[in-house]
Amino acid sequence: MFFFLQKINLPHKLTKQYPTYELYLYGEGSYAQENKNLMLTGIPVLFLPGNAGSYKQVRSLGSIALRKAEDIDFKYHFDFFSINFNEELVALYGGSLKKQTKFVHECIKIILKLYEGQEFAPKSVAIVGHSMGGLVARALLTIKNFKPELVNLLVTQATPHTAPVMSLDSYLTDFYRTVNNYWILNSQDIKLITLSVAGGFRDYQVRSGLASLTRLSHETKTLSVLTSAIPRTWASTDHLSIVWCKQLQLATIRAFFDLIDDDTKQITMKPKKKMAVLNHHFVKNPAKLFEETPNIIADLTGVL
């Protein structure tokens, strides 16, 4: 099965402002052929690579999502987009982080325009960010006039949220300070549900403590887990393999499909359901399908 990354044509003004950045749509097989004209009808997900990361790293998630969609005869499916940041070393030099954040904002608006006129047109995107890509996604909320409702879910993989791995320049430390101060001061108002996945002891680049969101956001809106503690994954990953770890990507895609609202054909807007689904797949997972209102297995009322 061949895979294809289709380059999305961006407005001239945007390409002139960001000449080294690009936006792609992932596809393979018949799906890639059918969507060459960009008449998209799925659920948009945007992948953000990290430090020196490649936009092609979206393949693991995109491929598994397509297999899952085929299993249900494309009743629902996801459209995976990916941004090419030209493999910039943003963990070593923070001067490009603001530029990346602004470009992501523009790409989100362009992605949503591709669905205009569709019966179940999305009004927001889900974001998966690897490493520094996750930090860039969180930084979107600090942009002036940014509409928080444009992002319905954020999943970060091996992202150093609390502090940089190495504070090598003032741009990097200032960026972290701006993002984290905003999230702490506005923790009660931020509605974005965020899942942070850390690789555990095999990730020598980003230690697990840096990936925790516990002190940066309200506990009812974030979930921080280790890959070694995720049911049916049970393995630590290094900093790169977290992107293509099949067990982890399966858990992620299963969660995405369980988050779909039957009425809107898009990811649910209900915060409690989002957290319930994420807890089901990344914390509990009792080896059965997710149920929004599970049946009571045993009623012990009045036993004692």
N, C-alpha and C positions, 0 to 999 in steps of 0.2 A: 504494500500500500504506500503510494507516494504521498508526501506532504508538500504543501505549497504555502508560502507566506506572500500574500498579495499586498503590495504597497498601496496605501491610501493616498490619493492626490490631495495635498493640502493647499489652502489658499496661498497665492503668491506672496502676500504680505507676511504670512506666517513662515514660509520657507526662507524668505529674506531675513527675517528676524532670528530664526533658528535654523541656519543652513546645514548643520550637522545632525539634526534630529529627524526621525522618521516615524511614521505610524503604519503598522501592518495588521492584516487580518489573517489568522491561521485557518488553514483548511487542508483536507486530504480527500482523495477519492472523488466520488460523485458530488460530495458536499462542496469541494473546492470548485468543481466545474459549474455547478448550479449557481454559485454566489459570485461569479466573476463580475457580474453587473451590479453587485452590491445591493441587490433587492433583498435585504435581510429581514428575517421574521423571528429571530431568536431572542435570547436574553444576553445582553452585552456584559462581558467580563474583560477588564483591562489588566494586563500583566505588566509590572514595572520591574525591570532588572536592577540589580544592585551595583556595587563597586566593580568596574571592569566586566560587568555582566552583559550577556548577549540577549537580544530580543528573541532569539531562536529557542531560548529556554522555556518558552510557553508551550513547546510541543508536548511535554508530558501531560499537562493538564488538558490541553486541547484535544489530544488523541483519546484519552480516557473518557472525556465528556462526550465525544462523538460515538464511541462504542456504547456508552450508556444510553444515548439518544436512540441509537439503532435498535437496542433491546426493547424499547417501548414504541417502536415505529415512528419516531420523531413526533410523538405527542407534544413533547417539550424538547427544546435543545438550546444550547448556549453558543454564542458567537464570541470567540476569544480573540481579542486584540492585543498587540504588544508594541511597546515603544522601543525604538532604537536610540539609545543615548550615546552612541558612538563609543561604547565601552569606556566611558570617562572614569577616572580614578577618584571618585568623590569621597572615598573614605580617607584619602590622603590629602586631598585639596578640596576644601569646602566652597570654593568660589563659584562652582557651577550648580550648587544645590537649589538656589533660588530660581535660576534659569530653568532647571529641570521641572520644578514645581509649577511654574507659570505655563510651561509647555504642556504639562499633563492637564492642566485646567482647560486649555484650548482644545486639546484632543478629546476630552470628555464631551465638550459641546459639539464637536464635529461628529463624534460617534453617534450621539443621540439624534443628530440631524439626518443620519442615514436611515432612520426608522420612521421619519415623518410620513404620515399618510397610511401607515400600517394599522390594522384593526386593533392590535394590542401593542401599540408603540410604547416602548419604555420611556420613563421619565428620569431614570437614574441608572448608574452602572455599579457593578461590584468590582472591587480592586483586589488583586493579589500582588503583594510586593515582596520581592526577595531582598534580604539584606538592607542596604540603604534605600532601596525602592520603597520599602515599607515606611521609612521615615519621611520620604518625599510625599507619600500619600497622606500621612498625618499632617504634613505642613500645608496641605491644601486649605485647611480650615483657617489658616492665618492670613490667607490672601484677602485683601480688601474687596468687598462686594462678591465674594465667593458664596454660592448658594449651597449650604450643607446638604440639602435634599438631592443634590446631583449624585451623591455616593450613598448607596443603600447598605453596603457591607464592606468591611476591610479585613482581609486576611494577610498577615505578615509572616514570613518565614525567615528565621535567623536574623531578625532585625535588631540592631543595638538601639533600643528605644531610650534608655535612661541616660546614656552618655556615650560619646565616641570611644571606640576601641583605643585610639591614640589621638590625643589632642595636638595636632601638628600645626594648626594655624588658627588665627582668630576668626576666619570666616566659618570654620567648622564649629567652633565653640559658640559663636554668636547664633548660628542657625539652630543648634540644639537648644540654647537658652530660650530663643524666641518660640520654638515649637512647644517645648515642655512647659514653659511658663503659661502659654495660652491654654494648654490642655488642663493644667492644674487649676488655674483661675476660673476656667469655664466648665469644670467637670460636671456640675449639676445641669448645665444647659446643653452640653454636647450629646446628641442623640445617636451618633454613629456607633453601631455595634462592631466591635473590633476583636478579632482573634489573633493572638500572638503565639506562634509555634517556635520553640527553640530546639536546637539539634542535640543538646545534651553534651556529655563528656567528649564525644568525638569531634565536636566543633571547636577546634583550637583557635579560630579567628574571633568568634563572638561567644564569649562565655554566657551561660544560660541566664545569669542574673541581669545582664544588660538587656535581655529581651522581655523582661517582666514589665507589665503595664499596671501593676498593683498600686503603685504610688502616683501614677500619672492620670488615672481616670477613675470614674465611679465603678464600683464592683459589679453593679447590675448591668453594665454596658460593655465590659471587657472580660476576656477569658485568656489566661496565660497558661500554656501547657508545654510539656517536653515530649518529643517524639517517642521517647522510650516509655512514656506513660500512656500513650494513646492506644486504646483498645484496637487489636488487630494490626497494629504497627509494631509496638514493643521493641523498637530498635533505635539506638542513637545514630545520628547522621552527621557527617562532616558538613562544612559550610556550603559546599556546592551540591553534594548529593541529596540534600534536603529538597532540591528542586525536582529531582527525578526519582526520588524514592517512591516506588509503585504503591506500597501499602499506605503511605501518607497521602498521595494524590488520590487514591481510591476513596479514602475517608473524606477528603475535601470535596470531591465530586458528588459522593453520596449525600453529603450535607447540602450542597447546592441544589440538588434535585428535590430534597425534602423541604427546601425553603420556598419552593414555587407555590404561588397562590393560584388556585384553580380558576378563580374569577378573572384575575388580571393577566394570567399567563406570564407573570413576572415574579421576581423575588418579593416575598411578603414584606409589608411595611410594618408588621406587628413586632415590636421589640421583644416581647416575651416569647413569642414563637421562635424568633431568631436565636435567642439564648437557649431555649429548650432544645432546638435542633443541634446547636453547637455542643451543648453539654452531652447530648445523646451520642454523638459520633466521636467526640474528642475526650470525653471523661467517663461516661457510664457505659454505653453500648452493651446492653444485656443480650446481645446476639439475636435481636429481632428487629423488625422494621419499626421506624419511628411512628409513634401515635401521639397526636396532639392531645387527645383525652384518653389515656390508657385505661384499660379495664382493671379493676381492683382484683388482684390475684387471690388475696385472702383478707377477710374482714375479722380482725381480732377484737372488735368492740365488745366490751362486757366480759372478756375472758378473765381478766384479773378482778 
